[in-house]
Amino acid sequence: MYFKRVIPPIIAIMLLTAIFTACANLPWSAPAPAYDPAKDYAAFLVLESANGRAILDNLKERSLNEKYEIGPIEYYKLGTKDFEPIIKKLTASPQIKLLWLASSLMDIPDIQKAITKVGYKGALRYMPATQSPAQ
């Protein structure tokens, strides 16, 4: 009788412990990168296309010339409508002072809505990228 009441909760606790331990090391639980508080960083939202990737190199160079360090880079697929999670991730650090958009002109309204909703107040720059999907 004792084992019927004690063993099932112990097994449940062991299973939950194993699950939580395994989930603690997954990519979405990784801490945000540490940025030097003495430096300003540029983040990049890039349309996933051949031109988007080519433009990114130019934007990185321009940012470095303007004394920004290279910060996070996120690619998005053509047809994305909800940019809020991406913008939150890109602007999570207060050291992100510049947000580059290498995107389709048609995506700008949805991106701007997300930026407003997230409350990002840093500089914002745009470089048009074609809408051709990545190859």
C-alpha positions in Angstrom: 0.0 0.0 0.0 2.8 2.4 0.9 4.5 1.8 -2.5 1.4 2.5 -4.4 1.1 6.0 -2.8 4.8 7.0 -2.8 6.3 5.6 -6.0 4.1 7.3 -8.6 4.8 10.8 -7.3 8.5 10.1 -7.1 8.5 8.8 -10.7 6.6 11.9 -11.8 9.1 14.2 -10.0 12.0 12.4 -11.7 10.4 12.7 -15.1 9.6 16.4 -14.7 13.2 17.1 -13.4 14.6 15.3 -16.5 12.3 17.3 -18.8 13.1 20.7 -17.2 16.8 19.9 -17.2 16.8 19.0 -20.9 14.8 22.2 -21.8 17.1 24.5 -19.9 19.8 24.0 -22.6 17.7 24.6 -25.7 18.5 27.6 -28.0 15.4 29.6 -27.0 16.5 29.6 -23.4 20.1 30.8 -24.1 20.9 34.1 -22.5 21.1 37.2 -24.7 24.7 38.0 -25.8 26.5 40.4 -23.5 27.3 43.7 -25.1 30.0 46.1 -24.0 28.1 49.0 -22.3 30.7 51.5 -23.5 29.9 50.7 -27.1 26.9 51.3 -29.5 25.7 48.4 -31.6 23.8 48.1 -34.9 21.2 45.3 -35.4 20.1 44.0 -38.8 16.8 42.8 -40.1 17.4 41.2 -43.5 15.1 39.8 -46.1 16.2 36.2 -46.8 17.3 36.6 -50.4 20.5 36.7 -52.4 20.3 40.5 -52.5 19.5 40.7 -48.8 22.6 38.8 -47.9 24.7 41.0 -50.3 23.3 44.2 -48.9 24.1 43.0 -45.4 27.8 43.1 -46.1 27.5 46.7 -47.2 25.4 47.7 -44.2 28.0 46.1 -41.8 30.7 48.1 -43.4 28.7 51.3 -43.2 28.0 50.6 -39.5 31.6 50.0 -38.7 32.6 53.2 -40.5 30.1 55.1 -38.3 31.7 53.6 -35.2 28.9 51.0 -34.5 29.8 47.5 -33.4 28.1 44.6 -35.3 25.2 43.3 -33.2 22.5 40.8 -33.9 21.4 39.8 -37.4 18.0 38.2 -38.1 16.7 37.0 -41.5 13.0 36.8 -42.4 11.2 35.2 -45.2 9.1 37.0 -47.8 5.5 37.0 -46.6 6.2 37.4 -42.9 3.5 39.5 -41.3 4.3 39.4 -37.6 7.7 41.1 -37.0 7.2 41.7 -33.3 9.1 38.7 -32.0 12.0 39.5 -34.4 12.1 43.1 -33.5 12.0 42.2 -29.8 14.9 39.9 -30.2 17.0 42.4 -32.2 16.4 45.3 -29.9 16.5 43.4 -26.6 19.7 45.0 -25.5 19.8 48.8 -24.6 23.1 48.9 -26.4 21.4 48.5 -29.8 21.4 52.1 -31.0 20.8 51.5 -34.8 18.4 49.1 -36.5 19.0 48.5 -40.2 16.2 47.2 -42.4 17.3 45.4 -45.5 13.8 44.6 -46.6 11.1 44.8 -49.1 9.3 48.1 -49.3 6.0 46.3 -48.8 7.2 45.0 -45.5 7.9 48.4 -44.0 4.4 49.1 -42.6 4.3 45.7 -40.7 7.9 46.3 -39.5 7.1 49.8 -38.3 4.0 48.6 -36.4 6.2 46.0 -34.6 8.9 48.7 -33.8 6.2 51.0 -32.4 4.7 48.2 -30.4 8.1 47.0 -29.0 9.0 50.6 -28.1 12.4 50.8 -29.9 13.6 54.4 -29.8 17.0 54.1 -31.5 18.0 55.1 -35.0 16.3 53.3 -37.9 17.7 53.0 -41.4 16.3 51.3 -44.5 18.0 49.8 -47.5 15.7 48.2 -50.1 16.2 44.5 -50.9 14.6 42.7 -53.7 11.8 40.3 -53.1 13.4 37.3 -54.9 13.5 34.4 -52.5 16.8 32.8 -51.4 18.2 30.3 -53.7 
